[in-house]
């Protein structure tokens, strides 16, 4: 349960929010992303009071300004890797317009930047990809169109140490290159070096990003 929480993430900052199960990490992410109802004046993202928006406008704002990486990735299994990456652009004109050139080419660029061969894997169904490959497709989907904030909820929990380190390095670099704030929640102490700041849930006493 979260009470009297005060927490800010600056533009372009990479922050790891760490805490044990049940400490409120996922609830805080849900509040920031507008997935749950929250009181007016408690969460602000890119200058917008999330609690002041009705559900439909929260969905629109989330599509325009946030990239989400889920623990289970939430890829559409029958779509190709490229089509999964491009999903945010189907729902957000703002993110489409922030891409210079063909959308497919941007999806290919992100795949390559995240260590995936777009020529080999771009047309593959998500269900045919390995866990590590699915994870990188999910990261590319979150990054496409340069959203203001990347929210990642335990995205490395299913990965072995080598794959985890490689993924984190690539994700951090891509978020930095796009200027997005990166907020990840995890209980993994081995991730600290990839972030500008580590915040323990026990330290937290609105929320801004």
Protein Blocks (a to p, Z undefined) as FASTA:
>chain_A
ZZhiacdddehiacdddddehilmmmmmmmmnomaccdehkacgehiafklpcfklmmmm
mmmmpccddfklopafkbcfklmmmmmmmmmmklmmmpgcjfklmmmmmmmmnopafklm
mmpcfklpcfklmmmmmmmmmmgopiabdcdehkllmpcfklmmmmmmmmmmmmmmnopa
cddddfbfklmmmpfbdcdfklpmbdcZZ
